[in-house]
């Protein structure tokens, strides 16, 4: 039967496809956000076990690229935007005194099947609204983040103090029958088109079978045309559909017909059963969901399912919006940290990111207004005016309009004009809100940008830079050190997860917010498809200017501290894996960049003198690195015995069996370095010998040669090294002891 020739079925197919994609995309937003910050619970098998909702099982590693554990396979990234509101989002950390803690008469409190809750000194019992129902809960008040005087004095604290968690923590809830009923009702019909009985998937089946009276064959044909949507929604009902218990949840006359009814295929059976489910019979919440409800985690309608007992359960549970640390942070950052802010927790799509579009903002070409500066689209330079569609009161750094200068560095004419254009605009007092430089290094990896960035205004609301993944040199960013930038975005259209993406911490000294809200790659897209995505930095780098005086490691150590502790509650400084459960107060549990690059600092030979612990808060865990890159320009890496004795390679992680991304010591000239030369004659200490061994354990080329050159007359050192199994040469052209 040519089922798709009728107008009705073409419309239904389109409805299913588009509706399903919207549902999946919106769901991906919450799922990704939740998994990013360990905020939800998930059940992954028929056995009930607790697990933080993290999609790390789908992560794939290569030696040249680290996949962020926040990345999910086979999901559509959420490009949904919401209508902006005129009122700013409140970001002040809630204080205990801001909410009434007065309790009503005891006889009005009737918790069902919950133990009495006693508030501690750091918590309070308060009335909250959960799933539209008033209940009592224990809430842990979130304190403000403490910034050490040392960090302020050194200029490594954020000049605009940043707090990652801006909502209180819901410790436990006094679950009532009314709350259970409301939770079930929301799972069935959420009112937003993502519940079990009001989602597009169910509605299409209901329309096909119950409204239009189509045959099961026609319905199956429509759904086969959208197999991905069918499979991604069927699982929500399948446990019940495969159970003998399903007959008890059918409407009449289907209940009577089912025991003897025959179906041409299993999918036709599923379609018929779903179309004949009696929504009124689903009234009970599963015990697992009830347990999580007591912990303050609710059933998200789009993750709701029906188990084999006909109870409402879920595959994932999430905090209610009032206590969701992820969506609240995204919403606050999008509204107040972005220069062109909008009131939504959703991030921008790759297309909007590349084009410079924002929800709730109108963009128009204003290049002609600046024609006197000798620029044109032919040069790859455009100026745009962005205007907020719904005007707000300009406060807390929020604006209603701004000019954006867009520069394509791939265009040689535009590139050559950029520095002078910036200087001329500053000279004339032109108020430029944002500079966007695209395709940096795309045509020429040696393209220079340090002078261009140095020419930028000292106070700049927004700067967006698009680096080519074929030229990952970001050393020019150091020119931003003393510039007060409100929002800095660093993007690429290539692989945003390469280990060689690096940054000098001092480049961000005066940047208030580094945008990590926008799209960050997905397996959903082809590997070679150019998509604008934020860069994930997993390597810290320094420059020669950071180590001007011998043995003075102060600037390097302060730079390390900026990343490892002082600003480690900010996502930009958390490397590939994101925050811990308490990012503002237990920085030691957050992730951090595990690469350290000294390829631009020739005098640094090891980790000697470097600090990897929190000098201001000893309770925080120390850091260990996974990749160390040192400068070298010959086949021989020269190092003194004293340096080896103090090399502190115990700060490098130990290899983990089965991990393809093993710890490494690398050199700036790649595999050219094949020999270690010890410049002194003295025997090494036991620690020095251990550090020497690390060079050979963690570098494949050195390990293959196991060759060391020592000075003439270093007989004790030669004996020591031979005893350790090394091939030892004397001098540069000397003979080999074996």
PEKA-V41021 format. One record per pair of residues at least 12 apart in sequence whose C-alpha atoms are under 7 Angstrom apart, sorted by the first residue. I is the first residue (numbers start at 1). J is the second residue. Records with the same first field share a line. If there is no record, write none. Layout:
# PEKA-V41021
I = J, J
This chain:
# PEKA-V41021
3 = 218, 221
12 = 204
13 = 222
16 = 200, 201, 204
17 = 226, 229
19 = 200
20 = 200, 201, 229
23 = 194
24 = 76
25 = 76, 77, 78
26 = 78, 80
27 = 302
28 = 75, 76, 77, 78
29 = 77, 78
32 = 70
33 = 326
34 = 53, 326
35 = 53, 54, 55, 70
36 = 54, 70, 578
37 = 326, 578, 579
38 = 52, 53, 54
39 = 318
40 = 52, 53, 316, 317, 318, 319
41 = 53, 316, 317, 318
42 = 315, 316, 317
43 = 315, 316
55 = 69, 70, 72
56 = 69
58 = 72, 73
63 = 661
64 = 498, 499
65 = 497, 498, 499
66 = 497, 498, 499
67 = 497
68 = 576, 577
69 = 576, 577
71 = 522
72 = 522
73 = 522, 523, 524
74 = 523, 524
75 = 524
76 = 524
79 = 347, 348, 349
80 = 346
81 = 344, 346, 359
82 = 344
83 = 360
84 = 342, 343, 360
85 = 343
86 = 390, 392
88 = 335
89 = 332, 335
91 = 166, 332
92 = 166
93 = 142, 144, 166, 167
94 = 167, 168
95 = 141
96 = 141
101 = 125, 126
111 = 174, 175, 176
112 = 175, 176, 177
114 = 174, 175
119 = 138
122 = 140, 141
123 = 138, 139, 140, 141
124 = 138, 139, 140
125 = 137, 138, 139
126 = 138
130 = 320
131 = 182, 183
133 = 179
135 = 174
136 = 173, 174
137 = 172, 173, 174
138 = 170, 171, 172, 173
139 = 168, 169, 170, 171
140 = 168, 169, 170, 171
141 = 168, 169
142 = 167, 168, 169
145 = 163, 584, 585
151 = 566
156 = 509, 562, 566
157 = 566, 567
158 = 512, 567
159 = 510, 512
160 = 512
163 = 584
164 = 329, 569, 570, 583, 584
165 = 325, 329, 584
166 = 325, 329
167 = 323, 325
168 = 323
169 = 323
170 = 296, 323
171 = 295, 296
172 = 294, 295, 296
173 = 294, 295, 296
174 = 294
175 = 294
180 = 285
183 = 299
184 = 283, 284, 285, 312
186 = 301
187 = 299, 301, 304
190 = 301
194 = 301, 302
195 = 301, 302
196 = 304
205 = 271, 275
206 = 275
209 = 275
216 = 268
220 = 267, 268
236 = 304, 305, 306
237 = 305, 306
239 = 306, 307, 308
240 = 306, 307, 308, 309, 310
241 = 270
243 = 308
245 = 308, 309
249 = 277, 278, 281
250 = 276, 277, 278
251 = 276, 277, 278
254 = 276
282 = 310, 311
284 = 311, 312
285 = 311, 312, 313
286 = 311, 312, 313
289 = 313, 314
296 = 319
297 = 317, 318, 319, 320
298 = 317, 318, 319, 320
299 = 314, 317, 318
300 = 317, 318
303 = 315, 316
327 = 345
330 = 345, 517
331 = 343, 344, 345
336 = 398
337 = 487, 513
338 = 487
339 = 398, 461, 462, 487
340 = 358
342 = 359, 360
347 = 517, 518, 519
348 = 518, 519
349 = 519
350 = 519, 531, 532, 533
351 = 532
353 = 532
354 = 532
360 = 388, 389
361 = 386, 387, 388, 389
362 = 386, 387, 388, 389
363 = 384, 385, 386, 387
364 = 384, 385, 386
365 = 383, 384, 385
366 = 383, 384, 385
367 = 382, 383, 384
373 = 421
379 = 411, 413, 414
380 = 407, 408, 411, 414
381 = 406, 407, 408, 414
382 = 405, 406, 407
383 = 403, 404, 405, 406
384 = 403, 404, 405
385 = 402, 403, 404
386 = 401, 402, 403
387 = 400, 401, 402
388 = 400, 401
402 = 432, 433
403 = 432, 433, 434
404 = 432, 433, 434, 435
405 = 434, 435, 436
406 = 435, 436, 437
407 = 436, 437, 438
408 = 437, 438, 439
409 = 437, 438, 439, 440
410 = 439, 440, 442, 443
418 = 452
419 = 452, 455
422 = 455, 456
423 = 455
426 = 457
433 = 460, 461, 462
434 = 461, 462, 463
435 = 462, 463, 464
436 = 463, 464, 465
437 = 464, 465, 466
438 = 465, 466, 467
439 = 466, 467, 468
440 = 466, 467, 468
441 = 467, 468, 471
442 = 468, 470, 471
445 = 471
449 = 476
450 = 476, 477, 479
453 = 479, 480
454 = 479, 480
458 = 483, 484
459 = 483, 484, 485
460 = 484, 485, 486
461 = 485, 486, 487
462 = 485, 486, 487, 488
463 = 487, 488, 489
464 = 488, 489, 490
465 = 489, 490, 491
466 = 490, 491, 492
467 = 491, 492
468 = 492, 493, 494
469 = 492, 494, 495
472 = 500, 501
474 = 502, 503
477 = 507
478 = 504, 506, 507
479 = 507
480 = 507, 508
481 = 506, 507, 508, 509, 510
482 = 510
483 = 510
484 = 510, 511
485 = 510, 511, 512
486 = 511, 512, 513
487 = 511, 512, 513, 514, 515
488 = 511, 513, 514, 515
489 = 514, 515
490 = 534, 535
491 = 532, 533, 534, 535
492 = 532, 533, 534, 535
493 = 530, 531, 532, 533
494 = 530
496 = 533, 534, 535, 536
497 = 535, 536
499 = 538, 539
500 = 539
501 = 537, 538, 539
502 = 537, 538, 539, 540, 541
503 = 539, 540, 541
504 = 540, 541, 542
505 = 559, 562, 563
506 = 559
514 = 572
516 = 534, 571, 572
518 = 533, 534
519 = 533, 534
520 = 533, 534
521 = 533
536 = 575, 576
537 = 575, 593
538 = 575, 576, 593, 594, 595
539 = 593, 594, 595, 596, 597
540 = 593, 595, 596, 597
541 = 596, 597, 598
542 = 597, 598, 600, 601
543 = 600, 601
544 = 600, 601
553 = 609, 610
557 = 610, 611
564 = 592
565 = 587, 614
568 = 587
569 = 583, 584, 587
573 = 592, 593
574 = 590, 591, 592, 593
575 = 591, 592, 593
577 = 591
578 = 590, 591
579 = 591
586 = 620
587 = 620
588 = 620, 621, 622
594 = 625, 626, 627
595 = 625, 626, 627, 628
596 = 627, 628, 629
597 = 628, 629, 630
598 = 629, 630, 631
599 = 629, 630, 631, 668
600 = 631
601 = 631
602 = 631
605 = 630, 639
606 = 647
607 = 647, 648, 649
608 = 646, 647, 648
624 = 651, 652, 653
625 = 651, 652, 653
626 = 652, 653, 663, 664
627 = 663, 664, 665
628 = 664, 665, 666
629 = 665, 666, 667, 668
630 = 666, 667, 668
631 = 667, 668
632 = 667, 668, 669
633 = 669
634 = 672, 673
635 = 672, 673, 674, 675
636 = 673, 674, 675, 676, 677
637 = 673, 675, 676, 677
638 = 676, 677, 678, 679
639 = 677, 678, 679
640 = 678, 679, 680
641 = 678, 679, 680, 682, 684
644 = 688, 691, 692
645 = 684, 685, 687, 688
646 = 688
647 = 691
649 = 691
663 = 698
664 = 698, 699
665 = 695, 698, 699
666 = 699
671 = 701
674 = 701, 702, 705
675 = 702, 707, 708
676 = 707, 708, 709
677 = 708, 709, 710
678 = 709, 710
679 = 710, 711
680 = 711
681 = 711, 714, 717
682 = 714, 717
683 = 716, 717
706 = 726, 727
707 = 726, 727, 728
708 = 726, 727, 728, 729
709 = 728, 729, 730, 731, 732
710 = 729, 730, 731
711 = 730, 731
712 = 730, 731
722 = 738
